[in-house]
Amino acid sequence: MLTLADSRTTLIGTALAASVVTACTILGFQRWTKKAAISEFKRELQEQISVSGSAFSQLGASDPAAEEELVREQLSRNYAFLGENGAARVRGSFVIVVGVGGVGSHAAHMLLRAGVERLRLIDFDQVTLSSLNRHAVATQADVGTPKVVCLQRHFQKIFPKAKVEACVEMFQLNSAGGLLNGNPDFVLDCIDNLQTKIQLIKYCYESKLRVISSMGAGAKADPSRIQIADISETYEDPLARTTRRALKKEGIESGVQVVYSTEKPGTVKLLPLDEDKVSTAQEFATLPDFRVRILPVLGTIPALFGMAMASYVITELAHFPTSPLAIKNREPTYTRIHRDICNREKDVYASSPHIPLSIADVGYIFDEIWRGRSALSGAMDKVTLCRWDRTKPISFGNVVCLSKTEAAKHDLLAPEQLEEHYGPEFIALVRRKFEEEREINKWRL
């Protein structure tokens, strides 16, 4: 028989259990209601975006002023960065990209997003499953589609105003006139076949078409080694070396900008062919004389090559000043120049060899201010730094880059002889450089 105490305990337990059940029910219902509300919000938002996008497209098609307003909003960050005139130049330009694989697809992609309103894409190849690790926009649904068509479709969704020509064709010298017609403002060479690359560069050079070429992005992994330089100033990159030598045979030694990497070739090599394919290797080439074996590629590096090319082209089109450094990793060069300065201070100026410039300061002055070349002749070989005014101590604002021969003659000049010897234009150049150094030095740590 239950006692009063037992009844109370049972009653309290039942009440607590009922409260817990009620609370769980309420919380569960609130949670379900919240999830349903969020789902409904997302659905409505998606519908609004879809309707809004459709309305914008219709508005743009029927009202050029409205279309221009939409485009300017899409490119608002570019206008803010490049300025009104710079952004307008980019939009009004015509750029051709030859080869739209890992490098070319990323270059073309960013040119489009920067506002280039006329692009011609040239490539004979198709999207493969193995190329998705490095292609800018391709998806599994695009496998088997010509690369240029794939880009054209995706680009239409990103920037409908742009006119994108898709040329499913391999660049060849006998068809160059037709493929590169229309007076393009820039041609991007993103071809990985050496013979075709040389033909394209030579054609552009002789036709006075501005061209920038991509060197070897395969088997590389270090993004800090990527450079933009004249072909004559490249080093370490095997494809750049081979290209440089081949162009030299064609009478082209400089005047071609390239993106390359100073990363030394490591352990990543061409993948071997199966033994049963060695004797008939050319049967497995994409085209006659094309590479048969596969070079492993880390997808990020071709993307960065393409981005670098696009950045260079965009700033050149916009007349936005940039000055790519020729090379990096020049610690031995900086050390040698620092030693030269110390010896010159002691031997020429009878001053203390303990100069107020560190090796890092020398590197900054040499590359950032004087761009690694003689201010007088533009020479890059056998250059050094010396006092500008021999009567004043060497300092950030009293040092000039000259070849060793030029520096030896300069050391004999008194301050009042400088203008007569060099002329007013060169004097003005040096003064501008000193002013530039004063501005940059404010930001050095």
N, C-alpha and C positions, 0 to 999 in steps of 0.2 A: 504494500500500500504506500502511495506517494505521500511524503510529508509536505508540509507547507514550503520548506526550504527547497525540496526537490522541484516542486512546481515552479517556484520563482526562478530557479536555475534553468529549467527547461524553457520557461517563457522568455527569459533573457537571451538564451541561446538561439531560440527561434527568431526573436526580434533582430538579433545581430545578423543572423544568416539572411533574413529577408532584406535587411539594409544593404548587405554586401551585394546580394543579387540585384537589388534595385539600382545601386550605384554602378555596378558593372553594365547593367542594361542601359542606363542613362549615358555613361561614358562611351559605350559601344555605339549607341545611336548617334551621339555627337560626333564621334570619329567618322562614322559612315557618312553622316550629313556633310562633314567638312570635306571628305574625299570627293563626294559627289559634287559639292559646290566647286571644288578646285577643277575637277574634270570638266564641268560645265563651263567654267571660266576659260579654261584652255581651249575648249571647242569653239566658244564664241569668239575668242581672240584670234584663233586661226582663221575663222570665217571672215572676220573683219579685215585681217591682213590680206586674205585672198581677194576679197571684194575691193579693198583699197588699192591693191596692186593692179587689179583689172581696171579699176576706174582711172588710176594714174596712167596706165598704158593707153587707154582710150582717150584720155584728156590730152596726153602728149601727142598722140597721132592726129588729133583734130585741132590742136592749138600749139603751134610752134613756140610761142612765148611760155606756155605752161611746161612744155617739154624741156626747154632751156632752163627753167627754174628748177626742175627736178634734177637735171644733170649737174647743175652747179651745186645743189645740195649734196649730191652723191660725191662730188669732187671737192667739197668745201675745204677739207684738210690740205689737199694739194694746192688750192688757191692760196690758202693761208701760208703755206710753206714756200711755194715758188713765186708767189705774187701774181697779179692779174695778167701781166704780159707773158710771164714764164709759163703759166698754166695754159694760156691761149696757144702758145707755140706748140706745146705738147699735144694739145687736142687737134691742132691743125696739121700734125705731122703724118707721114706715111712711112711705116717701118716694115721691113721684110725679115722674117726669121726662117733660116734654112736649117732644118733638122729640129724636130720638136719632141725629142725624147726627154731624158731626165733634166738636161740643162735647158734646152730650148723651150720646153713646155712651161717651166717656171719663169723664164725670161719673158715669154709672150704673155703669160698670165698677169705678171706685174705691170707690164707695159699697158695692158688693157685697163687694169685697175687704176693706173695713173692717168687715164683719159685719152690715150692714143686712139683716135677715131678711125684709123684705117690701118689694118694689119693684113699682110699676106703671109700665109704659113705654107711652107714647102717641105714635104716629106713623103716618101713612097711607102713607108712602113706602117704596120698595124699595131694596135695595142695588144700586148700579150699579158698573160697572167703574171709572168715573172717581172714585167716592167712596172707593175703597180707599186713597187716599193720606192719608186723615185719619180713617177709622173705627177704632174701638178694637180690634175683634176680627174683623171680617168678612174672609173669604178669597174667592178667585175662585169657589170652590164655592158661596158664598152669594149670588152675583149673581142678581138676580131674586127673591130672598126678601124678604118684608117685614122692614124693619130691626128691628122689635120682636121678631119671631120669631127672627131671626138671633141677637140678643142673648140671648133666652130660652134657646136651645139651648146656646150657649157658656157662659152663666152656670150652667147645670145641672151642667156638668163642673167648674166652678171651685168652687162652693159649693152642693152639692146641697140643703143644709138650707133655703136661701132660697126663699121663695115669690115667683116672678116672674110678674106678670100682663102679658101682651102684648096691647095694644089696638091693632088695625090700624084706626085711625080718626083723622081730622083733628080737632083741637080746634076747637070752635065754641061760641059763647056759648049757643045753645039746647040743647046737650048737656053743658054744663059741670057741671051738678049731678050727673049720672050718672058722668062721667069722673073727677071730683075727689071723689067721695063716700068715706066711710070715715074721716073725720077725720084726714087725713094730717098728720104732724109737719112736713113741708116739701114745697114744690112747687118744682121747678127749671124755669124757663122757658128752653128752648134753641131757641125758634122763630126763624126768620129772616124771617118775613113780618110786617111792621109792624102791620097791622090786627089780625091774630090775636094778636100779642104784647100789644098794648094791651088787648084783650078779656080775655086770661088774667090779666094783672097786675091789672086793675080788679076782676075777679071775686074773685081771691084777697084783694085789699085790702079789699073790701067784706064778704067772708065771713070776715075775720080769719084767713086761712090764711097762714102764713109762706111767703114766696116770695123767691127770688133769681133774677135775670134776667141772661141773657148779652146783651151788646151786640155790636158788630161785630168779628168775628174775621177777616173776609175782607180781602184786600189789605194785611195787616199782616205784619211780619217781625221786629220787635224785642221779644223776650220781657221785657226789663227795664221795658217801659212798661205792663205789665198791672197793673191796680189793682182793688181791691174797695172800694166806697164807696156811700153813699146816692145815689140818682138825682139828688138836688138838688146834689151836690158834684162831678158829672162835668164834664169839659171835654175839648175836642179831638176826641172821638169823634162822628162825624156821626150814627150811629144812636142814640147816647145822647142827643144834642141833640134829634133828632126825637122820640124816645120821651118825653123830659122835657116837651117842649112839648105833645105830645098828651095826656099824663097830666094836665098842668096844666089843660087844657080840661075834663077829667073831674073836676076838683076834687082831684087828687092831686099834691101838690108835694114830698112827702118820705115816708119810711117804707118805701121799697123798696130793698133792697140789690141792687147790680148788679156784674158783672165787666165791665170795659171796658179800653180801651187809650188811653193819651195820645199814642200815635204819630201824628204828623201824616200825613194822606193823601199818598202819594207819587206815583210814576209809574204804579203799577198801577191800571188802570181796568177798568170793565165791558167784556167782550169784545163787539165789534160783531156785529150780525146780518148774515147774508148778504143781499144786496140783494133777492133774490127772496122773502125772508121778512118784510121790513119792513112791507109793507102788510097782512099777515095775522098780525102778531106774536102776538096773543093765542091763536091756534090752537096755538102751540108752548109755551104755559105749562103747567106741571104741573096747575094748577087755575085757575079764573077769578080774576082780580085778583092772581095771583102773578107774581113777577118772571120775565121772559122771558130777558133777557140774563144771561150767566154772570159772576160775580165771581171772579177767580182767587184761590185759597186755598193758602197754604203750610201743609201738614198739621200742622206742629208747633204753630202758634198756636191753632187750635181745641182741640187736645189740652190745651194749657196753660190755656186758658179753662175747659175742663171740669174739669181737676185743681184749679184754684183754687176753682171752685164746690163741688166735692166736699169739699175741705179745710175750707172755711168751714162747710158743712152738718154735717160730722162733728164738728168742734169745738163747734159750737153745740148739737148733739144731746147731746154728752158733757158739756156745761157746762164745757168746757175753755177757760180765758180766753185770748182773742186780741183785739187791738185794731188792725184794719186802718187804715193811714194813708189819709187822704182823697186826697191827691195827691202826686206827686213833682215833680222838676225845678223846685223853688221857689227857686232861687238869687236871683232878683230880690226875692222876698218877704223872704228872710233878710237880704239887704243892706239893704232898706228898714227892717226892724225893728232891725237893728244900728245904723243911722244914728239912728233914733228914740231908742234907748237912750242913745247918746252925747249927743244934744241934751238929753235929759231930765236926764242926770247933770250937765250944765253949767248948764242953765237952772233946774231945780227944786231940785237938791241942792247947787248951787254946788261941784260936784266936778270932777275932771279928766275930760275927754271921752274919754280913753284908757282904756277899760274893759278888764278882764282876760278878756273873752270875745271869741273870734273869731267870724267869720261862721258858720263850721262849728259852733261851740258854740251859737250862737243857733238854728241849724237843728235841732240835737239837742234842745235844751230845748223849742223851740216845738212840734216834731212828736212826738218820742219821749216827752216827759214830759207836755205839755199837749194833745197831739193836735190842735194847730192851731186851738184854739177857746178862748174865754173860760172860765176856771174858774168864773166866777160865773153867767153867763147862757147859756153854750154857743154864743154868737155866733161866726161865722167871718169876718165882715166887719169891717174897720177894727179889727183887734186888734193889740196890742203887748205887750211885756214890760216890767215895771217892778219896782222893789224891793218885797219883801213887808214887811220891817221897814225903814222909811225911815232909821232911825238907824244901820244897818249897811251896809257897801259891797255893791254888787251882786255876786253870785256864783252858782254853780250851786245853792246851797242857800238863796238869798235872792232869788229872782226868780219872779214869778207872771205868768200870761197873763190879760189883761183887755182889754176893748174900750177904745178911746181915751177914751171918755166915763167909763167905770168907773175907768180908771187916773188920770184927772184928779182924781176925788173921793178915790181911794185915797191919792194923794200927800199929802193934807191930814191923814190920820189918824196919830196917834201910836201906838206899839206897844200901849199899854194900852187903846186905843179899838177895837182890831180885833175882839175877841170880842163886844163890845157892838154893834158896827156890823153884823157879818156873822152872828153866831150860832155856837153850838158845832159844828154839823154842818159848816159851811163851813170852820171852823178845823181840824177833824179831817181834812177832805179835803185841805187844803193840806199838813198835816203828813205825811199818807200819801204825797202826791206827792213831798215832799222825801226821805222815806225810800226811796221807789222810785228816785229819782234817785241816791241814794248807792249803792244796790245795782247799778244799771245802769252807773254811772260806773266801777266796778271793772273792767268788761270793755272799756271804750273804749280804743283805741290812741292 
